[in-house]
């Protein structure tokens, strides 16, 4: 018979069982404390209301063969704090949510504190301008004392957290889809370390859990639950960002959106949100107004998003750069808009590339993101 004395280790074992999603785990922890829940699974007396007989038998085998010492070492190795339903430090917003999160595996700081929280979300396939706007929002909100919540994905999420970390203001909060010790995507290893060092990284998934597809929609509901307000920077018509928006609406959270070019496919979702009544975001102060915080906290200079510190553009190249949209733009479109001969246009594009003002995307051209962007 398995012997476990630490409820945090018990939760780690329970959360890692095959088919043990948030709903099943919540039903167990509403009825039992973690040690008792593990014991009833191990002795085969778990109630049928939790799972069917086949799954309960599979759990029984898995729990019997589990090594608590391995789980304990993994928690300790990454300094993971475990809170769960009934634990005094488990966030009330997660425990009392429409779809409760019965457990949180956390690295870094706790979630308690008076700071407001704003989710800055958007597509992974963000444009350079979209990433720049997300980074400016992350920086400005954090500098104004707002905790920036996002998912540490590439694109908008990562850019928002790069900004929040750089501000050295309110602690960023990341909610990830896999175990809190499983870095995904790998290119964000440095960003993960930075967020953990100055803020909080949390997940429902236990240590070692891979970031499988079903965990990301589940993760999105936690972002919506933790945030006081949600800002969408860029989003296509469907996708993870819109799932988070729907979860925010279910919880009565305000949703705001950054307007984008009608030619930018990455702005279709945000422009639609604005047309349906969501407030537009053109500056950090717009978000602070949405939070009801204008005048309550110090703010950064209220510059329009995406245009602070514009790069120096040689005059003879300005018409060509102006012809390039937020998103990838075909050479044919640029030629028509700039009214330049093809030979002159190609030379101008080469010069803009050399100045790091645009990049080629196959046969198309798009504006560069600012130097140093790794999201």
Buried (B, 14 or more C-beta within 10 A) or exposed (E): EBEBEBBBBBBBBBBBBEEBBBEBBBBBBEBBBBBBBBBBBBEEEBEEEBBEEEBBEBBBEBBEEBEBEBBBEBBEEBEBBBBBBBBEEBBEBBBEBEBBBBBBBBBBBEBEEEBBBBBBBBBBBBBBBBBBBBBBBBBBBBBBBBBBBBBBBBBBBBBBBBBBBBBEBBBBBBBBBBBBBBBBBEEBEEBBBBBBEBBBBBBBBBBBBEBEEEBBEBBBBBBBBBBBBBBBBBBBEEBBBBBBBBBBBBBEBBBBBBBBBEEBBBBBBBBBBBEEEBBBBBBBBBBBBBBEBBEEBEBBEEBEBBEEEEEEBEEEBEBBBEBBBBBBBBBEBBBEBBEBEEEEBEBBBEBBBEBEBBBBEEEBBBBBBBEEBEB
